[in-house]
Amino acid sequence: MPAALPDGAVDETLRARDAAETLGGAAFVTVVGTAEIERELVRAARIGRPAADPLVGRAVAVKDNIHVGGLPSTAATPALRHYVPRVDASAVARLRARGMVVVGKANLHELALGVTSTRTAIGPVANPALPGRVAGGSSGGNAAIIAAGVCRYGIGSDTGGSTRIPAACTDTWGFRPSTGRYPEDGAVSIAFSRDTVGPMAADLASLRRLDAVLAGELVGACAGRSAEGAVPSTLRIGVDADDLARCDAAVAAGASAALTLLAAAPEVRLVPIDLAALDRAVAAFEPALGAHELAPSLRSVLAGDARLPSLDAVIEQMVDPHAVHLLESSLAATAGGVWSARLHTLLNDCARARAAYLALLGRHRIDAVLRPAVPVLPPASEETATSSLAGCGDLFARMTSFTRLATVVGSPSLALPLGRLLGRAGTGLLLDGAPGRDAELLAAAARVERVLASGSLARRRPLAG
């Protein structure tokens, strides 16, 4: 093994590969062989990065709708089970250029069209943090892999909440960047205006390293940047008190506990805001936008390689009836053509929502908006496996009710795990920022994390004397 890698990197990555082989719970679709991992470690050493670089030689799991050259890219659907891309997606190429080592492809809800990851061609993803409950979706495999301690780093994708929902369900971290922050080629697209690669990680520091690489920044600069560098002395966080009324009791209790700690912190100011009108507007048009983008986006991907099947062939072999329903609804919605007057109206609706969101941030001088990540605890796996189409649709709408705003306005959005910070397993907070202000949002998240962690520690500390 090469000696030019950081201390522990070789052993850590080889252990990750072995753990991936034995993890179970259908978290992985493909696991890279030991010999190939060893060759990748040699390659990483030859890159010549400083031994202090925290990413060199480290294991990363890549969602199976993002291409890794030489590995199958199934998107967890039967018709793509034999498709092997020849080259890496640009996002993966950036990670490998930093010396990271792909140990396998992570399972997902079929074609990234669900929020549970229980309906896939590979099998349902188990939740290591809450056995018997779903891991969330669609990037459920990545979340389960990180929650199980196999890899510290993962790369998922996010259209309506697919990195953030599973992060909240599994007590891990998930990030949706501003739309367009990362390169988006080499992925199975389902919504061309909103799809994005999204980093997932065991902790915030690791997630910020991934963001820097994916955004093309210097890792060293990111690693040396103070977590407080882009945050004002008093962090102004917008909170809509009515959000808690939309949550189940356990989720509301966790969010309320976090808000109590933040309200007591001198470096944080909670600012009351009203998001109801904006949420109603997004809920009214977002499903139609998804229908107008889904089939055309996927058809475009399939047309990009002669080795790929037709959209009809994909639909014929699919395993999730709800995902089939979404695709068939999209085909019906776009039967008269993609670039219709209806699509232009929907894109204008997005523009109005973005303008309203930016106006709200400016009017209240808000640095970030804080909401529950998902309004319900992760549902029981058995229940979701047998849900009707209507039940699947209702669950999808509810679990994305807070995450979808960022996807429509193109803003960065981060899921912070309350399981690790406050012991509230299966719940999380959503921190949304202004479009294009990703670094500032991640720095604000470090402030929030510190306040919650210190407040939780103070509560556990016994009284003196």
ABEGO torsion letter per residue (X at the ends): XBAABBBGAAAAAAAAAAAAAAAEGGABABBBBAAAAAAAAAAAAAAGBBAABAABGBBBBBBAABBBBGBBBAGGBAAAAABBBABBBAAAAAAAAAGBBBAEBBBBBBGGABAAGABBAAEBBBBAABBGBBAEOAAAAAAAAAAAGABABBBBBBAAGAAAAAAAAAGBBBBBBBBGABBABGBBBABAAABBBBBBBABAAAAAAAAAAAAGBBAAAAAABBAAAABBABBBBBBBAAAAAABBAAAAAAAAAAAAAAAABAABBBBBBBAAAAAAAAAAAAAAAAAAAAAAAAAAAAAABAABBBAAAAAAABABAAAAAAAAAAAAAAAAEABBAAAAAAAAAAAAAAAAAAAAAAAAGBABBBBBABABBBBBAAAAAABBAAAAAAAAAAAAAAAAAAAAAGBBBBBBBAAAAAGBBGBBBBBBBBBGAAAAAAAAAAAAAAAAAAAAAAAABBBBX
